[in-house]
Amino acid sequence: MLSKMMTSALRATAALVLVAGLSTATASAQAEGYWQGVQKSGTLRCGAAVAPPYVMRDPASGEYSGFFADLCREFADVLQVKPEFVDTTWDNIVAGLQAGKWDLSLALNRTSARAMAVQFSIPAMEYQISLAYNKDNPKIPAGAASVANIDKEGVTLAVMSGTAQDKAISAAVKTATILRLPTNDETRLAVVSRRADILVDASDTNQLFTQSNLDWAVAMNPTPALAKQGVAFGLPHQLSAADVEVVNIFLEERVATGHVDELIRKAVDEVLKAGN
């Protein structure tokens, strides 16, 4: 009888040890966050769709610049890994992140629709949409201040397909024609060539456009605003709160010290020099 009791006790002890071992292994796996996995891989993959001054790509060298590209490099430095830029489009920048093709999406506008598919960091900057056009264009009434003022038959608005500004202007316009184009350069060329009457883009991006064409280009921030959103890193939906906090602390410090403002000024200068 005593022998049977001892055998049962030993079996129970062995089972407890096994359960404890499994619990420890599970806890260890859970403790390893997403960024530890990135550190093991040695590479931080950043999904990059071109939109100066946020993200720019030299067509000759393939090198990326812009202040969100700089932030990608700096976050990679924090993780002590190499940054890798994965070329994408604004139509695919959310889907690619969902599919695990990269670890961060650069310069993503924080919207509730996107938040159902991905997570966001805190904003690196605030964003609103403006309308840039030729001040001598007879289709644009003098003193235009709202989307309603330019939402007319025969007016064509150029916008990058799949962007936040595409979604915002599509919801606001009822009569004018929307010309959706894949790249930043194509939207600008459409207005310069008069294929389109109005360029719909971020206000800071449109400011670069008007500064490069001071003799004829003007921009309007419509009232009411088309959109006012934060521009942030897009993050995989499965990230834990602790993983998201790593990125938030990284950005919070750089915003608070004015470092992001410095990166923005550097990117703006790069765009203006390229246009001269």
N, C-alpha and C positions, 0 to 999 in steps of 0.2 A: 504493500500500500504506500509506504514511504517512498519507495522507488518510483511508483507511478506519479506521486505528487511532485517529486523533484523533476521528473521528466517533463511534466506539464508546465512547471515553473520555468524550466529552461527554455521550453518552446515559446512561452509567453514573453520571456525576456528577449529572445531572438527576434520575435515579431516586433516588439517595441523598438529594438535597435534598428530593424529594417525600416520601419515607419519613420523613425527619427532621421535615418539617413536619407530617405526619400524626401522628407520635409525640408531638410537642409539643402538638398540639391535643388528642390523647387524654389526655395527662397533665394538661393544663389542665382538661379536663372532669372528670377523676377527682378533681382537687384541690379542685374546688368541691363542698363537702359539702351535706348536706340543709339545714342551717341557713342557708347562704348563699342557697339557693333561697327559703327563707322570708323572708330579708331583702329579696330582690328583689321578692317579692310584696307586702311591706309589712305582712303580717298573720300572726299566730300563732293558729291555730285550735285551741281547746281543747274536746274533747268532755266535756260536763258532765252527769252524772246526779246528781240530788239525793240527798244523805245527810248531814244535819247531824251534826256541825259541819264535815265535810269540804267539802261543797258545798251551798250554799243559794241559793234563787232567790225574790225578792220577787214574788208573783203579780200585784201591782198595777203595778209599774214594770218587771218583767222583769230587774232588776239582780241580778247574782250576787255572793255573798259566801261566807265560809267560808275556811279556811286554804289549801286547795288552789286555790281561785279566786285568792287573794292570790298564791300561788306562780306561777300562770300569768301574772298581771300582771307580777310581778317578772322572770320569765324573758323576757317580751316586752320589758321595759325593757333587759335585757342585750343582746338582739338588736337593739334600737332599732326595734321595730315595734309595731303596735297589737295588743292582745289581742282575740280574738273568741271568744265562748262559743257553742258549738253544742249546743243542747239534745238530750239523748238519754235512753235508759233503760238500766238495768243489763242487760237482755236483749240490747241492741244495742251496748253500749259497746266491745266487742272487735271485732265485725264492722264497725262504722263506721270504726274505726282501720285495719283491714285494707283496707277499700274506699277509703281515702284521703280520707274525708270531713272529717277533722281531723288535726292534726299531733301532738297529745298527748291521751291519755285521762287524766282527773283521778281521783286517789284509787283506783287500781286495786290490788287485792290481788295479790301475787306468788304465783302458783301454777304448778306444772309443766305443768298442762293449758293454761293461758293462754300459757305461754312457748313452746309449739309454734306459736302463732299470731302473737304479738307479742313485742317485747322490753320490758325494764323498766329504769328507772333504779334507783339505790340507793334504799332505803326512806327516806321522810321521817319515818316513825314506825313503831312496832311495833303490832300489832293482835291481839286475841283476841276470841272470841265469848262472849257471856254470855246468860243467860236471865232476863228480867224478868217479874214476875207479881204478882198481888194476894196479899199475905201471908195473907189470910183465905179464900183459895180452897180449899175442902175437897178438891179434886182433887189439890192439890200437897201431898205428905206433908211433915210437919215434919222439918227436918233434911235435906231433899233436897240432894244434893251431886253427882249425876251425871245424865247423860241417861237412864240406865236407870231412875232413880227416877221420872222423869216420863213415860217412854215407855209410857203406859197407854191402854187403850180409853177413849174419851170425852174425852181431853185433846186440845185443838187448839192448834197452834203457828202464830203469824202470822210471816211472813217476806217480805222484798221479793224478788220473782221475779228470778232471774238473777244474784243477788249471790253472793259467796263464802260468806256465811252460809247461803244457800239450798242450795248444793251440799253444804256440810258437814253441815247438819242432815238433809238428805235421805239422806245415806249412813249416818247414825247411828241414825235412827229406824226402827223396824220396825212398831210398833203404833199410836202416836198419829197423829192427822190433821194434815197440813201444809196450812195456808191460805196460798197464795201470792198476794200483792197487788202492784200495780205501784208504789206510792209509799210513802215513809216515813210520811206522815200517815195513810194508810189502815191500815197495820199497827198504829199506835198507837191509832187509833180502834177497831180490832177488839178490842183488849184492854180499853180503857176501857169499851166498850159490852158487854163480856163475850161477844162473838161468838167471841173466841179467849181461851184461858187464859194463854198464854205468848207473850212477844215475843222473837224471836230476832234479835239484832243485835250490832254491835260493842260491846265493853264500855264504851267512852267514850260512845258514843251512847246506850246504855241507862242510863248514869249520869245523863245529862241528863234522861231520861224519869223515873227514880226521884226525882231532885231536884225535878222539877216536880210530883210526886205523892207527897210525903213521908208523907202520912197513911196510904197503903195499899200503895204499890209498893216492891218489893225486887228485887234482882238477884243472880244466882248465877253465878260462874265455874265451870263444871262441871269435875270431875276424873274421868277424864283430860280434857284440854282438847279442845274441838271443833276448834279451829284456832288457831295462832299464826303469823302471817305479817307480812311487811313491807307497808306501803302506799306506793305509788310512783306515778310517772308511767308510763303505758303508752306505748310508743314503736313506730313502724312497724318491721316486721320487717327491712326493707331497709337500715336505718341502719347505717353503718360503725361500727367500734369508736371511731373518732375523734369521730363525731357523738354517740355515746352518752356518751363521756367529757365532752363539753361540758356535758351536763345533769347528769352525776354530780358534776362539780366545783362547779357552781352549787348543788346541793343539799347537798353535803358541807360547804361553808363555812357555809351557813345553819343546818344542824343543829348543827355544832360550836360556833357562837357563841351558841346558844340562841335564835336568831331564830325558828325554827319553833315552839319552845315558846311564844314570845310570840304568834305568830299563832294558835296553838291556843287559848290563854287568851282572846284577843280574840273568837274565833268562839264559844267556849263562853259567854262573857258575853252575846253577842248572842242566842244561843238562849234563855238563861235569862231575859233581859229580855223577849223576845217572848212567853215563856210566862207572865209575871206580869201 
